[in-house]
Amino acid sequence: MNAKLRSVTVLLGWVLCAAASAQQYPNRPIRFITVGADDAAPRILAQVLSGQLGQQVYIEEHAGASGTIGAEVASRAPADGYSFMIATSTHMVTPHFYKLSYDIMRDFEPVSLLASTSFVLLSHPSLPVTTLADLIALAKAKPGQLNYSATSAGSTSMLTFEMFKASAHVNIVHIPYKSMAAALTDVIAGQVDLALNVTPSTLAQIKSHRVRALAVSTPNRSAVLPDVPTFVEQGLNVVAPAWFGLVAPAKTASSIIARMNAEVVTALRKPEVRERILTLALEPGENTPEEFRAYMKADMARWAQAVKDAKIPTVTQQR
């Protein structure tokens, strides 16, 4: 066999081996790195995907520091199709406040959006408002006298409320809390006038009339709160969904990204899976990797503008 024929034979053998390997994917367990947010929906998805793929998909939690610890772990993972991360909308905010060891848009390959929810603007029932227009009128009549609870400066709950303030041109005082649960508790108790919290944490309190829902932050009405109008419906430029999505380390093969996207789409379109996710007050929703990249990019820009409008100092700490 001459040298040229030998080279062609070796190359053909390599191609056939690579093709066989791709067809066999996956041939061992796959991990989903979560970052400390509510991981009930990712666990549902992992369970369904385990059945579809014939390999266990397991959750590995790395909580803390607004999701940056998990993202650091995931960014260093091999790009072999066996490590993925559950990214959240918080990952679009943290780059504005921390010097990170990774770049969420550069160091990860988007796979698909998984689920989203809205922030809900809440008032204590004793506050004499039943609509967003009522609240705006009251806030303008009493500038600086109303207050709202949210977690610390730079959190998604605080920034979304600041979007509302900027759009409505009102002065409402922020009272910072260590957790969203504590922030909601004090509104229920009547210690604070208003709060902005995610739908899963507030749905029971809204339905029991312990708080009043005035607006949701998604572009369209929430499937779990269909009677609550959006900010946009009420004339305000406030769009801030909270979401979960699946991403892989950068340089993961496009064939693997496409395969996992197809599996996620199949899972999320199953009626029983959609119903389980809806019971968590989340709305399942999938898209293509390209659509998800554009979604993430737009969300990053939206939070950058919110940070600017809120006049919060940025990139001041090392993570």
Disulfide bonds with the S-S distance in Angstrom:
none
